[in-house]
Structures are given as structure tokens and as C-alpha cells.
Amino acid sequence: MTAAWWKNTSIYQIYPRSYQDSNGDGIGDLQGIISRLDYIAELGFETIWISPFFSSPQGDFGYDISDYYGIAPEFGSMADTEELIAKAHAKGLKVVLDMVLNHTSEKHPWFLESSLSKDNPKADWYLWHDGKGKDGKKPPNNWTSIPAGNGWQYSESRGQWYFCSFLPFQPDLNYRNPEVKEAMLSVLRFWLQKGADGFRLDIFNAIFIDPDYSKKNPFSFHWFPTKDMMRARFQKRIHTINHPDNFAFAKEVRSVVDEFPGDRFLVGEVFGAHPVVRNYLGEQQEGLNLIFLFDMTLFQFNANFFRNQIETYNAFYPAPYVPTFVTGNHDYKRSIGRVRGNLTKAALLAVLQMTFRGVPVCYNGEEIGMLDADIDKKEALDPISHAYWWVPNVIRKLLPIPLNRDEVRTPMQWTAEKHAGFCPNNVKPWLPLASGDLASRNVQTQRQNDKSLHATYTSLLKLRKAHSALQSGSQSLHPILNSKSVLAYWREDKTETLLVACNFSAKSTTIKLEPKLEAIWSSVDHLTPKSDSPSTTLPPFGSLVLKSTT
Ligand code: GLC
């Protein structure tokens, strides 16, 4: 039996607003994506995940949906969506839509109706509760939201509070109401019928919160969100994140996608400790097919960090579980910033991403080493930045996660032109370009250079496709070659054994290899490496992939 396609796939995230503007309004759109499908297919990614383009007032740029069956006009129409799915499929690409199950926009007709009174037909569709104090004007409890504002918002019309896991205009749906569950599962079925190959599930771990509102979230010393997002604003979110009912719901959602042929799949945005979040995958792999593992977004550039990751993923996600290698997305500072924009180090990160066990998830622009923008908070469009209006720019720069996500969502850089080929030169793009180095960090320039980061990605994706051991083989540390600066690991399946050796040092390093290893990829000349084993010199931050010939 061949493995389900999603186990071996590679995912490319498209942030539609910033990918390609086709109609000259400074906002990326679906026709823009269609015009770039050849680019993605040539680059070698197999699956595209597109951030939400459904009807939305765009308060959170699409993550606040007002109609799950409609398309926001700035992105296009239903016909464009159908065309996009059909054309992507014709090129062999899978299409993953971004589904926000946890909350709707406050402008969604369900919420408008729900907030009218306590006894309308949708009265129980959201998480309503009476407040405290004699006039009920105090929130029901101390629960905060994920961005660390107040979780509860007051509605004058109902004289009650509603819970928001994210921002105040994104009210949480009440999944303990079977009608809500049915309505949202119908949305999934609708898009599966349209040909979606799967869904990325937005903040899936916030869908069910504790039904007992008398429980308080305990005190924690952290004000800013911790790496695992479980603590913030002096609170540990034990009742509002990763409630066990979410694990059971993962299985229910999976059974819906399994109604459809072709191994449709689910990848969940969840966060928390590994022993907790792996519950989303189910004991028998009957939960979400994949979850995003965000450890790598905050990587440390040294061999030891990645050695630990190999061991962590082997311990918590042994086969048949499939880990993911996520270097960034539209919410994180771009990973290249962690190596100060250094393209050689970024290439080494790409080697790791494409040769580690698990599904690589790449955010558009990473393949050309796009940098973050530097945008003054006064100019910010991102509602998170507004929520943190009081944090000065200097502090923002020091934080590992961005408070103004505009900085990581700037237009894709296709050319070295004024607006990077994202939109016409006489039109203002919705966000400014990333800071600096447009001359070399654009697709056109890098495609002409067979040593560019883009060329590294392309050749690595080719290599991955050609070697089943890279797609689904086991991963284990080489017993001798590992050192302070060298990371070396085997990838092995029934048909082949490969060795990946990476040099994390700024000096050339010679490694002594077993005989009968033949280089099949090198960071210097990609798919046509010169073979000089058994003793091989790895250039500064260089790497080699070798195949055992025995
Ligand atoms: C997820 C999305 C983020 C959005 C939030 C609320 O974290 O990635 O962009 O703002 O959920 O939907």
C-alpha cells in the first residue's frame, strides 16, 4: 500500500493579500495566485496552503469570516476559486484552505442575530454568560484571550458577556451546541466537494474551553506570551487552551474529511507542550493528520539545537506519526532574521527543513530570503499591533514574536522593480516592501543564479522527491560524526540509506566518512556534487547529502 500523499508532501503557504496583485488595486488576489502556479510547481512544492480569502470585513485580514460560503471581493469570486483549485490540480498541486472554526467575525449574520436577545434562534451559538457584580458589568471570570487581552466582551443589547479567544471582534462559536457543530462541519463538506484537498485549522486548540466558568486561570509570572503561548498577561491558560474536548473534536473533524476520497487531510494550528499537543493526532492516528510544530520558528543556529529536535520529534512523534518542520508563517518574525539575514545560513536551514523527517512548511518569500519590514507602530494595520499600542518600537524589536505582523506580511518580491513586481509601479501596495536588499532578494534575480537561495530550495525539493528515504525514512544521529559544529544524521527506509552532514561553523570542517558513500547533493553545486569521499571538507555553513552504495 502506498503512503497517503500528505505524509510525504511539502507545503508552501501563500498569504493571498501579499502574493500577487492581478487587478492593480495594491492587494494580492486569487487571479494573482493563479498566475504564479507555474512558479510554485517549478520551485517544487507539492501543496499550497492559502490563508483565508472568504467574505470578511478584514478586521484581522481574513481571519474574521462573515460568510464561509462567500469570497471577499478584493480577492476575487467563487469562479476564481474554482479556477484556482482546478488549475492547481492540473499542475499536480494540492490545495489546502484555511478554515477558521473557532470564531466568526462579529459581522457574521449568526453573531448579529445571537447578540440581539437571549431567546432568539441563534441565542446559544456563541459563548454567552452573565457578568459578575450587582449590575453584571464585571466579566464572568479572569480568562484572557490568546493575544492577552480580556477574553470577555460586553454586549449592551444582551446585557451579557461573550468570550473571544482572539480579538474582541472575533466571537467564539459554541461547539457544545450541536447546531453550531453541524453548521460548521457543513462548511467543511462544501469546500471538500469543491475540491479542497484539506484544511489548515486556525487556533484549533481554542475551540472548546472549559464549560465551568467558575474556574479561574491560575497566576503566572509572564506578561508577554511565552514560546508555547500557554502563559501571558500573568496567567496560565489551563481552562481556555488545549481543553481535552478539542482532542475528541479532532477525531470528529477527521471523520468528516475521511468521507471524501483521495486522502484529504487536516493540519492543525495548535500550540503547547509536545505531550499535550500530540493528543490532537489521536492514539491510532485518527485525529488531525498533522499539527504545526512551531519549535523551529525560534531555532538557535547551532548543531546542538537541531540534534535535540531530532531526538524530541523521534520521542514524541515516532512513525507512523509525521512531524512538521515549520520555519515561519504570517504571524512569526521571518526565520532568516534569526541569522541576521545571512543567505548562506538560510540555505543551511533550508537543507535541514527539506531533509528532516516530516513535512516541511515554508512561508512565501522564505525561498528568496525575504526580510521583515521595519514599520513604525503608528503606521500599523495589524489589529494585534493596535492591541499592544503602548509597547515602544525598541521593545518590539527585541521580542521573539512580532507585535506588528504587517512586518512579516509584506508583498512578495518577484522583481527588483519599485513594488517588486507585486503590483503596478503606479499603485501603492497595501503594505510597504520589506526592508533592504530588494536587488538580490527577488525571484527574477535569484532564478538567474544557480547558487542562489532559490536555486538551493529548488534543488532540495527535487532531491526530496527523488528519494523516498527523505520523504518518509527514519532519522537518526550518526554515532561518530556529530560534534559541536557538525550535525550528521541518517535517513533510511527499506530502499536506501542517506547521510546528511551539516557544518554550523564559519570555518571549513573535514569529516571522515565511511567508504561506500556517494555524494548526491552538496550546498556548493547542488545536484551535481564532486565526489571526494571518504574524507570530505564541508565549507563554512555547508552541507552534503550522501547515499550509501552498499
Ligand atoms: C491564527 C492566525 C492568525 C489570526 C488568528 C485568529 O493564529 O494564524 O493570523 O490572527 O489565528 O484567527
Boltz pocket constraint, residues with backbone or C-beta under 6 A from the ligand:
constraints:
  - pocket:
      binder: B
      contacts: [[A, 60], [A, 63], [A, 64], [A, 100], [A, 166], [A, 202], [A, 203], [A, 269], [A, 330], [A, 331]]
      max_distance: 6.0
